[in-house]
Amino acid sequence: MRTDSPKMRPFLTHLATWVGFAIYEQSIILITSTTKFIFLFALVNYLLNAALFYTSCNLLFPALYNRKRYFLFSLAALSLLATFAFFRSAVSLYLAPLLHIPELPYSVHQLWVSSVYRGTFFLLISTGYWFARNAIVLEKQKRDAERSLMQANVAFLKSQINPHFLFNSLNFLYAQVYPHSENAAKSILLLADTMRYALHEDSSGKVMLTQEVEHLHNYIAINQLRFNKKLNIDFEIVGNIQFLMILPLVLITFVENCFKHGQLDDPANPLVIRLETVQNQLAFYSHNKKRHGPKEKSTGIGLVNTRKRLEILYPDRHELVLKDEPDYYTCTLTITL
């Protein structure tokens, strides 16, 4: 098997790490004491260390800790430690004389305590290694899921709409409509910008926050034209939104719900939208009066999809609170970008 193959690399990395650790440790022992170096004795001891290390991180953690069987895990870890201490003590007591190693300068009790201490050291190292490796694997899985989600979203949109045909058609409609109605022509331009943003593809899966905010403004402007600018909307941005990246089309879902289900023609109860940034913290807030008459039909898919996308890209880095009262609906979303 080639040494540069992907399957061999982890093995060679681990082997090099153990050899480097053994050389470093034995060098310190030789410099600071008069202990004679015996290769076979040292090899057996390091094999015991490695056995403890890999049994812990490759067997105990996946089989018990991952399944939340913490009591059994604790018992197994203690049993493993006792087994290691037994074999290490046996090696020192029975193998050392066969290799003509001078009698150890400490008692059996001290040897046992030393073995437990040594075993605890490698148990802790294996614990740290398992958590680090697990975190790397989870991060890779999360990134793969994010990439798959974004590719699926873009592929779905592109399968439904041919962008080249769409924008050519909108440009044609704009040219035809402009001489007759400037407002209608402006609506077509806003719609083109909105669709262009929705079909935007970025390899990172994120867009500039300024683009997301511009998309909100375009959506609001289209609806103002639909209702002859009679909608009461208070949209405020606090803080600097430059140079921040965000998952695209995540804020628009909450704004769309306000227009679908809100009563926005009441000057005393305007739709309130607040977007505030403090360093890399984003706080989005919307509050609207609910419309009790006929409402636009909604499947709720948009909100479910948005929740899933937030969970994938911002796990433990976002909080979404939806407050559904008899007369008012409030959304509060905070994200660490």
C-alpha positions in Angstrom: 0.0 0.0 0.0 1.3 3.4 -0.9 2.4 5.6 2.0 0.8 8.7 0.5 -2.7 7.1 0.1 -5.5 8.8 2.1 -6.0 5.6 4.2 -2.4 5.5 5.3 -2.0 9.1 6.2 -3.9 8.9 9.6 -1.9 5.8 10.6 1.4 7.4 9.7 0.4 10.6 11.5 -0.4 8.6 14.7 2.8 6.5 14.4 4.9 9.6 14.0 3.2 11.3 17.0 3.9 8.3 19.2 7.5 7.9 18.1 8.1 11.6 18.6 6.5 11.5 22.1 8.6 8.4 23.0 11.8 10.0 21.9 11.1 13.2 23.8 10.1 11.4 27.0 13.0 8.9 26.9 15.5 11.7 26.2 14.2 13.5 29.3 14.5 10.4 31.4 18.1 9.6 30.2 19.2 13.2 30.9 17.6 13.5 34.3 18.3 10.0 35.7 20.7 7.1 35.6 18.1 4.7 34.3 19.4 2.4 31.6 17.4 2.5 28.3 16.1 -1.0 27.3 14.3 -0.9 23.9 12.0 -3.9 24.5 10.9 -2.8 27.9 10.2 0.7 26.6 8.3 -0.7 23.6 6.0 -2.9 25.7 5.2 0.1 28.0 4.4 2.4 25.0 2.3 -0.4 23.5 0.3 -0.5 26.7 -0.1 3.3 26.6 -1.3 3.1 23.0 -3.7 0.3 23.9 -5.3 2.3 26.7 -5.5 5.4 24.5 -7.2 3.8 21.5 -9.5 1.5 23.5 -10.8 4.6 25.3 -11.3 6.9 22.3 -12.3 4.2 19.7 -14.4 1.9 21.8 -15.6 3.4 25.1 -16.6 6.8 23.8 -18.5 5.7 20.6 -20.1 2.7 22.3 -21.1 4.3 25.6 -20.6 8.0 25.9 -22.1 8.8 22.5 -25.2 6.8 23.5 -25.4 8.8 26.8 -24.8 5.7 28.9 -22.7 7.7 31.2 -22.8 5.4 34.3 -21.6 2.4 32.2 -19.0 4.6 30.6 -17.6 5.6 34.0 -17.5 2.0 35.1 -15.8 0.9 31.8 -13.2 3.7 32.1 -12.3 2.7 35.7 -12.1 -0.9 34.6 -9.9 0.0 31.7 -7.7 2.0 34.0 -7.4 -0.8 36.5 -6.5 -3.3 33.7 -3.8 -1.0 32.4 -2.4 -0.5 35.9 -2.3 -4.2 36.4 -0.5 -5.0 33.2 1.9 -2.1 33.6 2.8 -3.2 37.1 3.2 -6.8 35.9 5.6 -5.7 33.2 7.7 -3.8 35.7 7.7 -6.7 38.2 8.2 -9.7 35.9 9.5 -8.5 32.5 12.2 -6.2 34.0 14.1 -8.9 35.8 14.2 -11.0 32.6 15.7 -8.1 30.7 18.3 -7.7 33.5 16.9 -4.3 34.5 18.0 -3.4 38.0 15.4 -3.8 40.8 13.0 -0.9 40.8 13.7 1.6 43.6 10.1 1.7 44.8 7.5 -0.7 46.3 4.7 -2.5 44.6 2.2 0.0 46.1 4.2 2.9 44.7 4.4 1.1 41.3 0.6 0.6 41.3 0.0 4.3 42.2 2.5 5.3 39.4 0.6 3.1 36.9 -2.8 4.6 37.8 -1.3 8.1 37.4 0.2 7.1 34.1 -3.1 5.6 32.9 -5.1 8.6 34.0 -2.8 10.8 32.0 -3.5 8.8 28.8 -7.2 8.6 29.5 -7.4 12.4 29.7 -5.3 12.7 26.5 -7.7 10.2 24.7 -10.7 12.2 26.0 -9.3 15.4 24.6 -8.5 13.7 21.3 -12.0 12.2 21.0 -13.7 15.5 21.6 -11.4 17.3 19.2 -11.9 14.7 16.5 -15.6 14.6 17.1 -15.8 18.4 16.8 -13.9 18.3 13.5 -16.2 15.6 12.1 -19.3 17.5 13.1 -18.0 20.7 11.6 -17.3 18.9 8.3 -20.8 17.3 8.3 -22.3 20.7 9.0 -20.4 22.4 6.2 -21.4 19.5 3.8 -25.0 19.9 4.8 -24.9 23.7 4.3 -23.3 23.2 0.9 -25.9 20.6 -0.1 -28.8 22.8 1.2 -27.6 25.8 -0.8 -27.0 23.8 -3.9 -30.4 22.2 -3.6 -32.1 25.6 -3.1 -30.3 27.1 -6.2 -31.0 24.0 -8.3 -34.7 24.1 -7.3 -35.0 27.7 -8.3 -33.2 27.2 -11.5 -35.3 24.2 -12.4 -38.4 26.3 -12.0 -37.2 29.4 -13.8 -34.9 30.1 -16.7 -33.1 33.2 -15.5 -32.0 34.3 -19.0 -35.5 34.1 -20.3 -37.0 35.7 -17.2 -34.8 38.8 -17.2 -35.1 39.3 -21.0 -38.8 39.1 -20.7 -38.9 41.6 -17.8 -36.7 44.0 -19.7 -39.0 43.7 -22.7 -42.0 44.4 -20.5 -40.3 47.4 -18.9 -39.6 48.9 -22.3 -43.2 48.3 -23.4 -44.9 49.6 -20.2 -42.7 52.6 -19.4 -44.4 55.0 -21.9 -47.8 54.2 -20.4 -47.1 53.9 -16.7 -44.0 54.9 -14.8 -45.1 53.2 -11.6 -45.8 49.9 -13.4 -42.4 50.1 -15.1 -40.8 50.7 -11.8 -42.6 47.7 -10.4 -41.1 45.6 -13.1 -37.6 46.8 -12.4 -38.1 46.1 -8.7 -39.4 42.6 -9.5 -36.4 42.0 -11.7 -34.0 43.0 -8.9 -35.9 40.8 -6.5 -35.7 37.7 -8.7 -32.1 38.3 -9.6 -31.3 38.3 -5.9 -33.3 35.2 -5.3 -31.4 33.4 -8.0 -28.0 34.7 -6.9 -25.5 31.9 -6.4 -22.5 32.2 -4.1 -20.1 29.4 -3.3 -19.9 30.4 0.3 -23.6 30.2 0.8 -23.8 33.7 2.2 -24.3 37.2 0.9 -23.5 40.7 2.1 -26.0 42.0 4.7 -26.4 45.1 2.6 -27.8 43.0 -0.2 -30.3 41.3 2.1 -31.4 44.7 3.4 -31.7 46.0 -0.2 -33.9 43.0 -1.0 -36.2 43.9 1.9 -36.4 47.5 0.6 -37.3 46.2 -2.9 -40.0 43.9 -1.5 -41.5 46.7 0.6 -41.4 49.1 -2.4 -43.2 46.6 -4.7 -46.0 46.3 -2.1 -46.2 50.1 -1.6 -46.8 50.4 -5.4 -49.4 47.6 -5.2 -51.4 49.5 -2.6 -50.7 53.0 -3.9 -48.3 53.8 -1.1 -51.0 53.5 1.6 -49.2 51.0 3.7 -47.8 52.2 7.1 -44.3 50.9 7.5 -41.6 52.0 10.0 -38.3 50.4 8.8 -35.3 51.4 10.8 -31.6 50.2 10.7 -29.4 50.8 13.6 -25.6 50.3 13.4 -23.3 49.5 10.6 -24.4 46.8 8.2 -21.3 47.0 6.0 -18.9 44.1 5.7 -21.2 41.6 7.4 -22.3 38.3 5.7 -25.6 36.5 6.2 -27.6 33.5 4.9 -29.6 34.9 1.9 -33.4 35.2 2.0 -33.6 34.5 5.7 -35.1 37.8 6.8 -37.5 38.2 3.9 -39.7 35.2 5.3 -40.6 37.2 8.4 -41.3 40.4 6.4 -43.5 38.5 3.9 -45.6 37.1 6.7 -46.2 40.6 8.0 -47.6 41.6 4.6 -49.6 38.3 4.2 -51.3 38.4 7.6 -50.9 42.0 8.8 -53.2 45.0 8.7 -50.8 47.7 7.4 -53.3 50.4 6.5 -53.8 51.6 10.1 -51.6 54.6 10.8 -51.9 54.0 14.6 -50.5 50.5 14.2 -47.8 50.5 11.5 -45.6 47.6 10.6 -42.5 48.0 12.7 -39.2 46.5 11.4 -36.0 47.1 13.3 -32.6 45.8 12.2 -29.7 46.4 14.6 -26.1 45.4 14.4 -23.4 45.5 17.2 -20.1 44.1 15.9 -21.0 40.7 14.5 -24.4 40.5 16.4 -27.6 41.0 14.3 -30.9 41.6 15.9 -34.0 41.6 13.7 -37.4 42.7 15.1 -40.8 42.9 13.4 -44.2 43.8 15.0 -47.5 44.1 13.2 -51.2 44.2 13.9 -53.0 41.1 12.7 -55.7 41.3 9.9 -58.9 39.5 11.0 -60.6 39.6 7.7 -59.6 37.6 4.5 -56.0 36.7 4.5 -53.6 35.4 1.8 -53.4 31.6 1.8 -50.2 30.3 3.4 -48.7 26.9 3.7 -46.2 27.8 6.4 -43.4 26.1 4.3 -41.4 29.3 4.2 -41.1 29.6 8.0 -40.3 25.9 8.4 -37.6 26.1 5.7 -36.1 29.2 7.3 -36.0 27.5 10.7 -34.1 24.6 9.1 -31.7 26.8 7.3 -31.0 28.7 10.5 -30.4 25.5 12.4 -27.9 24.3 9.8 -25.9 27.4 9.4 -26.2 29.0 12.8 -26.5 26.1 15.4 -26.3 27.5 18.9 -25.6 31.0 17.3 -29.2 32.2 16.8 -32.4 32.6 18.8 -35.8 32.9 17.1 -38.8 34.0 19.2 -42.3 34.3 17.6 -45.0 35.8 19.7 -48.5 35.2 18.3 -51.1 37.2 20.3 -54.8 37.7 19.5 -54.2 41.1 17.8 -50.5 41.3 17.2 -47.7 39.2 15.9 -44.0 39.8 16.9 -40.8 38.3 15.6 -37.4 38.6 17.3 -34.4 37.0 15.7 -30.8 37.3 17.0 -27.8 35.9 15.1 -24.1 35.8 15.7 -22.9 36.2 12.1 
